[in-house]
Amino acid sequence: MLLFTPGPTPTPESIRQAMATPTLHHRTKEFESIFAKARLGLQTMLNMEEVLMLASSGTGAMEASVLQFCHSKLLSISCGKFGQRWGKIALANNLPHTELVKEWDTPISAQEVLEALQSDPSIDTLALQVCESAGGLRLPLEQIAREVKAYRQDIIIIADAITAMGVEPLDTTHIDVLIGGSQKAFMLPPGMSIIGLSKRALEVLEARPTHRGGLYFSFLTELKNQRKNTTAWTAPTTLITGLVRYFEIVQALASSNLDSALESSAQELDSSLLAQGFLRAYTHTRAISLATREAISALGLSLYPKSPALAMSAIAHTDSAKIRQRMKALGVNVAAGQDHIKDSIFRINHMGLIHIYEASYAINALELSLDTLGLRSFDGAGNASFFGALKKQEIL
Ligand SMILES: *Cc1c(COP(=O)(O)O)cnc(C)c1O
C-alpha cells in the first residue's frame, strides 16, 4: 500500500536501515558526534540562530513553545484543526488568550492580525500555522510576520511549520520559533519535534528564565545541553540517527537523482552541499505538487482551500469517502478530512521525497476510482496533464 497521507509519510529503506543499528547510549562520544551532525543539518536547513530536538510529537513542541514565551496573553490564529490547538493549549494551561477564527478554506490576512494586536496591547505572543493541514491551506505567514514585527518588534511569533519544514524554503527573518515534526517531510517515524529559535527568542529566554513550561520542556535547559551535543533527558537516539541519514540523502541530491541519493553511502555533512541539496528537494516537491494540481483540474476536480499549500492537495468532493475507499482498493492510502469536513475533502500528500512514478500512480488510482464510481470515464487525462506539467517545469 502506498502511504499518501499528509503525515505520517513513508520512511525510505535507507533511513530504516540506519535506524536498525544497535541502540546507542545517549551519553557517549559516539552519539554526541551523531547529534552534532543533526544540529549542523538543522542549522543549515532552518537558517536560524539555534535549533532544538525534543522527544515529543509536534503538539508537544507547540505547547512547550507557547509556555516558554507567552507571559501576558496569546493571540492565536485558527484556520483549521491545528490552529484550534493553540487555544486548547492556552485553556489547558490557564493562559490568557484570544483567537481569530476563519473558515478552514480561508487564510487569515495580515490586516486582520494587525487589527487584533492594535486592539489589545497586552498580547505578547502570536501563534499560527504556516500550512494548516486540516484543509491543506497555506497562510501568508511571511507577510504577517513582517507586518507584525514592523508594528511591534517585541511580539514573539511562533510558527507551526510542521507541514512546511522540508517542503519549501521558508524565510525565517521575522519568525522567532519555527516548529517541525519528524513524521512529515523528514520521512521519519513519529516521535520527535524540531524547533528553530531566533536571536530574539534566545534573548527573551535568557532575560526571563522563569516560564510555565515545567521541568521537561525547558528550552533553556535543553539549550544548555544541546549546545554540547547532548540532551537534558534521554534523547530519541534512533530518530536522531534517522535524521542524519535524511540529511545525507538530501545532500546527495545536490549531485545525483533521487534514486541514487536514496541509496548513497554515508558521508560527512557539508553545509553548502546540503543547502544545494535542499534547493533540489524543494524544486522536486514543488514540481510534483503543482503537476498534481494540474492533473486534479484536468479530471474536473477542484481544490478545497482558497490558498493551497505545496505540502498536500486537499480535494473537495461530496463523494470523498467513496473515492478514498476505491483508491485504497487500488493500493493508495490518502487521508480524509477532519471534523465537519471529514467526508467532504480528501488529501493527497506531497511531503517527503516522493518518486515521480509513485505520485503518478496515485493520480492514476484517483482517475480509475472516478471511473469505477461512474463519475467520469477514464481517458488518462490525469497522467497526461501530470507529465505535461512536469515536462514544462523541466523536471523530466
Ligand atoms: C501533523 C501536524 C501537527 C502535529 O501533530 P502531532 O500529532 O502532535 O505530531 C501539528 N500541526 C500541523 C499543521 C500538522 O500537520
The ligand as an SDF file (V2000), in Angstrom:
LIG
                    3D

 15 15  0  0  0  0  0  0  0  0999 V2000
    0.8600   16.8750   11.9520 C   0  0  0  0  0  0  0  0  0  0  0  0
    0.6980   18.2660   12.4070 C   0  0  0  0  0  0  0  0  0  0  0  0
    0.9370   18.6430   13.7410 C   0  0  0  0  0  0  0  0  0  0  0  0
    1.4770   17.7090   14.7710 C   0  0  0  0  0  0  0  0  0  0  0  0
    0.6270   16.8930   15.3670 O   0  0  0  0  0  0  0  0  0  0  0  0
    1.1920   15.7310   16.2870 P   0  0  0  0  0  0  0  0  0  0  0  0
    0.1610   14.6730   16.1100 O   0  0  0  0  0  0  0  0  0  0  0  0
    1.2890   16.2430   17.6430 O   0  0  0  0  0  0  0  0  0  0  0  0
    2.5360   15.3540   15.7270 O   0  0  0  0  0  0  0  0  0  0  0  0
    0.8260   19.9770   14.0800 C   0  0  0  0  0  0  0  0  0  0  0  0
    0.4960   20.9020   13.1710 N   0  0  0  0  0  0  0  0  0  0  0  0
    0.2640   20.5880   11.8850 C   0  0  0  0  0  0  0  0  0  0  0  0
   -0.0850   21.6770   10.9360 C   0  0  0  0  0  0  0  0  0  0  0  0
    0.3490   19.2660   11.4720 C   0  0  0  0  0  0  0  0  0  0  0  0
    0.1290   18.9520   10.1910 O   0  0  0  0  0  0  0  0  0  0  0  0
  1  2  1  0
  2  3  1  0
  2 14  2  0
  3  4  1  0
  3 10  2  0
  4  5  1  0
  5  6  1  0
  6  7  2  0
  6  8  1  0
  6  9  1  0
 10 11  1  0
 11 12  2  0
 12 13  1  0
 12 14  1  0
 14 15  1  0
M  END
$$$$
